[in-house]
Structure formats: C-alpha cells, structure tokens
Amino acid sequence: AQNGFALSLGARWWFVPPGLMIALFGMGLSLVNFSIDEVINPKLKNLRQHRKRARRALRLERDLAQRARRTPVKETDR
C-alpha cells in the first residue's frame, strides 16, 4: 500500500480490510482468553455463580413489585 501510493490515490481497500481483519482476530483471541480464564479460574467461576444468583433475585424482586402495583389497594373507612 505504501509503495503503490494507496493513500494518495484514495485506495483505502489496500489497508482498511487487513486492518479490520487483524482487529477482529485480536478481539476473537481476547474473547477466547476470557472464556478459558472464566472456566479455569475458580475465583471467576464463583463470581459468575454469584452474578446469576443476583440476577435471579433482582428478577424476583421486579416481579413482586409488578404484582404489588397490579393489586388494588382497599381503602378503609375511618
């Protein structure tokens, strides 16, 4: 690209696609690294289980709040 004057001719296809492919390849390797680390590292495994429990508790709390909003409140005579 440099010897063929790609920048001066506006031929971006000489350097943009290879750059994108290198970036995607690096991102893919990092995602594989994160997943392997999560499986192998017991601290991260416990963290994942803790997050699942927290999400489940949050979902239950939201459901209970929605049910409470739907239930009509009876007014009492004073």
NUTILUM-324628 format. One line per 3 residues: their letters; for each residue x, z, y of N, C-alpha, C, O. Coordinates in Angstrom, 2 decimals, m for minus. Example, Ala and Ser with C-alpha at 12.3 -4.5 7.8 and 13.67 -1.06 7.14 Angstrom:
2
AS	13.19 7.80 m5.69 12.30 7.80 m4.50 13.20 7.80 m3.30 14.24 8.46 m3.32 ~ 12.85 7.08 m2.25 13.67 7.14 m1.06 12.90 7.87 0.03 13.41 8.04 1.14 $
This chain:
78
AQN	0.83 0.00 m1.19 0.00 0.00 0.00 0.87 0.00 1.25 0.52 m0.61 2.26 ~ 2.00 0.68 1.17 2.85 0.77 2.35 3.59 m0.55 2.59 3.69 m1.00 3.73 ~ 4.10 m1.16 1.54 4.84 m2.41 1.71 3.92 m3.58 2.02 4.34 m4.54 2.67 $
GFA	2.69 m3.52 1.57 1.75 m4.61 1.80 0.98 m4.47 3.10 0.04 m5.23 3.34 ~ 1.35 m3.52 3.94 0.68 m3.29 5.22 m0.82 m3.05 5.07 m1.63 m3.57 5.83 ~ m1.17 m2.25 4.07 m2.59 m2.00 3.81 m3.26 m1.27 4.97 m4.41 m1.56 5.30 $
LSL	m2.56 m0.35 5.59 m3.16 0.38 6.71 m3.40 m0.53 7.91 m4.44 m0.46 8.55 ~ m2.44 m1.38 8.20 m2.59 m2.24 9.37 m3.63 m3.34 9.13 m4.24 m3.83 10.08 ~ m3.82 m3.72 7.88 m4.82 m4.75 7.57 m6.21 m4.15 7.34 m7.20 m4.88 7.25 $
GAR	m6.29 m2.84 7.26 m7.58 m2.19 7.04 m8.00 m2.21 5.58 m9.18 m2.06 5.28 ~ m7.06 m2.39 4.68 m7.37 m2.43 3.24 m7.32 m1.02 2.67 m6.36 m0.63 2.01 ~ m8.35 m0.27 2.94 m8.39 1.13 2.50 m8.54 1.26 1.00 m8.20 2.31 0.44 $
WWF	m9.02 0.25 0.32 m9.22 0.34 m1.13 m7.89 0.46 m1.88 m7.89 0.73 m3.08 ~ m6.77 0.27 m1.19 m5.48 0.42 m1.84 m5.07 1.89 m1.95 m4.26 2.24 m2.82 ~ m5.61 2.76 m1.08 m5.17 4.16 m1.15 m6.33 5.15 m1.25 m6.11 6.28 m1.69 $
VPP	m7.53 4.79 m0.86 m8.65 5.74 m0.93 m9.08 5.99 m2.38 m9.17 7.16 m2.76 ~ m9.36 4.98 m3.20 m9.77 5.27 m4.58 m8.72 6.04 m5.40 m9.09 6.97 m6.11 ~ m7.43 5.68 m5.32 m6.47 6.51 m6.06 m6.42 7.95 m5.56 m6.27 8.88 m6.35 $
GLM	m6.55 8.13 m4.25 m6.57 9.49 m3.71 m7.78 10.28 m4.18 m7.66 11.46 m4.52 ~ m8.93 9.63 m4.21 m10.14 10.29 m4.71 m10.02 10.63 m6.19 m10.45 11.71 m6.62 ~ m9.44 9.74 m6.96 m9.29 9.99 m8.39 m8.33 11.16 m8.64 m8.57 11.98 m9.53 $
IAL	m7.27 11.24 m7.87 m6.34 12.36 m8.00 m7.04 13.67 m7.63 m6.85 14.68 m8.30 ~ m7.85 13.64 m6.57 m8.58 14.84 m6.16 m9.60 15.25 m7.22 m9.71 16.44 m7.53 ~ m10.34 14.30 m7.78 m11.31 14.61 m8.84 m10.62 15.14 m10.09 m11.12 16.06 m10.73 $
FGM	m9.49 14.56 m10.43 m8.73 15.03 m11.59 m8.27 16.46 m11.38 m8.37 17.29 m12.29 ~ m7.76 16.77 m10.20 m7.34 18.14 m9.89 m8.50 19.11 m9.92 m8.35 20.24 m10.40 ~ m9.65 18.70 m9.40 m10.83 19.56 m9.43 m11.28 19.81 m10.86 m11.65 20.93 m11.21 $
GLS	m11.25 18.77 m11.69 m11.63 18.93 m13.10 m10.71 19.89 m13.82 m11.16 20.72 m14.60 ~ m9.41 19.77 m13.56 m8.46 20.69 m14.19 m8.69 22.13 m13.74 m8.59 23.06 m14.54 ~ m9.01 22.31 m12.48 m9.26 23.68 m12.00 m10.53 24.25 m12.61 m10.57 25.44 m12.93 $
LVN	m11.57 23.44 m12.79 m12.79 23.93 m13.42 m12.55 24.30 m14.88 m13.07 25.30 m15.36 ~ m11.76 23.49 m15.58 m11.40 23.83 m16.97 m10.61 25.13 m16.99 m10.83 25.97 m17.86 ~ m9.70 25.31 m16.05 m8.91 26.53 m15.97 m9.81 27.74 m15.73 m9.64 28.78 m16.37 $
FSI	m10.77 27.63 m14.82 m11.67 28.75 m14.54 m12.50 29.10 m15.77 m12.69 30.28 m16.06 ~ m12.99 28.10 m16.50 m13.82 28.39 m17.67 m13.01 29.03 m18.78 m13.48 29.96 m19.44 ~ m11.79 28.54 m19.01 m10.93 29.15 m20.03 m10.58 30.58 m19.64 m10.57 31.47 m20.48 $
DEV	m10.29 30.79 m18.38 m9.95 32.13 m17.90 m11.12 33.08 m18.07 m10.93 34.24 m18.41 ~ m12.32 32.60 m17.84 m13.51 33.44 m17.98 m13.76 33.81 m19.43 m14.24 34.91 m19.71 ~ m13.43 32.93 m20.36 m13.63 33.21 m21.78 m12.55 34.16 m22.29 m12.84 35.06 m23.08 $
INP	m11.31 33.96 m21.85 m10.19 34.73 m22.39 m10.05 36.10 m21.72 m9.77 37.08 m22.40 ~ m10.24 36.17 m20.41 m10.01 37.40 m19.66 m11.21 38.34 m19.83 m12.31 38.01 m19.39 ~ m11.01 39.52 m20.45 m12.15 40.42 m20.67 m12.74 40.98 m19.38 m13.93 41.28 m19.34 $
KLK	m11.94 41.11 m18.33 m12.49 41.60 m17.06 m13.51 40.62 m16.50 m14.56 41.02 m16.00 ~ m13.20 39.33 m16.57 m14.12 38.33 m16.07 m15.35 38.21 m16.96 m16.44 37.92 m16.48 ~ m15.17 38.43 m18.27 m16.30 38.36 m19.19 m17.29 39.47 m18.87 m18.50 39.24 m18.85 $
NLR	m16.78 40.69 m18.61 m17.65 41.79 m18.24 m18.33 41.54 m16.90 m19.49 41.90 m16.71 ~ m17.61 40.92 m15.99 m18.19 40.60 m14.68 m19.35 39.62 m14.84 m20.36 39.75 m14.16 ~ m19.19 38.64 m15.73 m20.26 37.66 m15.96 m21.50 38.36 m16.52 m22.62 38.06 m16.11 $
QHR	m21.30 39.29 m17.47 m22.44 40.01 m18.03 m23.10 40.88 m16.97 m24.33 41.00 m16.94 ~ m22.29 41.49 m16.11 m22.85 42.31 m15.04 m23.68 41.47 m14.07 m24.74 41.89 m13.63 ~ m23.19 40.27 m13.75 m23.95 39.38 m12.86 m25.27 38.97 m13.49 m26.28 38.88 m12.80 $
KRA	m25.27 38.71 m14.81 m26.52 38.34 m15.48 m27.53 39.48 m15.38 m28.70 39.25 m15.09 ~ m27.06 40.71 m15.62 m27.96 41.85 m15.52 m28.49 42.02 m14.10 m29.66 42.33 m13.90 ~ m27.63 41.83 m13.13 m28.05 41.97 m11.73 m29.07 40.90 m11.36 m30.05 41.19 m10.67 $
RRA	m28.85 39.66 m11.83 m29.82 38.59 m11.55 m31.16 38.89 m12.20 m32.22 38.67 m11.60 ~ m31.12 39.41 m13.43 m32.35 39.74 m14.14 m33.10 40.85 m13.41 m34.33 40.79 m13.27 ~ m32.38 41.87 m12.93 m33.02 42.96 m12.19 m33.60 42.47 m10.88 m34.69 42.89 m10.48 $
LRL	m32.89 41.58 m10.20 m33.39 41.02 m8.94 m34.66 40.20 m9.18 m35.61 40.28 m8.40 ~ m34.66 39.42 m10.25 m35.84 38.61 m10.58 m37.04 39.51 m10.88 m38.16 39.23 m10.45 ~ m36.80 40.60 m11.63 m37.88 41.54 m11.94 m38.40 42.19 m10.67 m39.61 42.37 m10.51 $
ERD	m37.50 42.55 m9.77 m37.91 43.16 m8.50 m38.75 42.20 m7.67 m39.74 42.62 m7.07 ~ m38.37 40.94 m7.62 m39.15 39.94 m6.89 m40.54 39.77 m7.49 m41.53 39.69 m6.77 ~ m40.60 39.73 m8.83 m41.90 39.58 m9.49 m42.81 40.76 m9.18 m44.00 40.59 m8.92 $
LAQ	m42.24 41.96 m9.22 m43.05 43.14 m8.92 m43.52 43.14 m7.47 m44.64 43.55 m7.18 ~ m42.67 42.69 m6.56 m43.06 42.62 m5.15 m44.17 41.60 m4.93 m45.08 41.83 m4.15 ~ m44.09 40.47 m5.63 m45.15 39.46 m5.50 m46.46 39.97 m6.07 m47.53 39.72 m5.50 $
RAR	m46.40 40.68 m7.18 m47.63 41.24 m7.76 m48.24 42.27 m6.82 m49.46 42.35 m6.68 ~ m47.39 43.06 m6.18 m47.89 44.08 m5.25 m48.55 43.43 m4.04 m49.53 43.95 m3.52 ~ m48.03 42.30 m3.59 m48.64 41.60 m2.46 m49.98 41.00 m2.84 m50.89 40.94 m2.02 $
RTP	m50.12 40.57 m4.08 m51.37 39.94 m4.52 m52.48 40.95 m4.76 m53.66 40.63 m4.62 ~ m52.11 42.17 m5.12 m53.09 43.19 m5.43 m53.74 43.68 m4.14 m53.04 44.12 m3.23 ~ m55.06 43.59 m4.05 m55.72 44.05 m2.82 m55.65 45.58 m2.70 m55.72 46.30 m3.70 $
VKE	m55.50 46.04 m1.49 m55.42 47.47 m1.23 m56.81 47.96 m0.87 m57.47 47.39 0.00 ~ m57.25 49.00 m1.55 m58.57 49.57 m1.29 m58.46 50.57 m0.15 m57.60 51.45 m0.14 ~ m59.35 50.40 0.82 m59.36 51.33 1.94 m60.27 52.49 1.57 m61.34 52.31 1.00 $
TDR	m59.84 53.67 1.91 m60.63 54.87 1.60 m61.36 55.32 2.86 m60.87 55.14 3.97 ~ m62.52 55.89 2.66 m63.30 56.42 3.79 m62.75 57.78 4.17 m62.41 58.59 3.31 ~ m62.66 58.01 5.46 m62.16 59.31 5.92 m63.25 60.17 6.42 m63.00 61.29 6.84 $
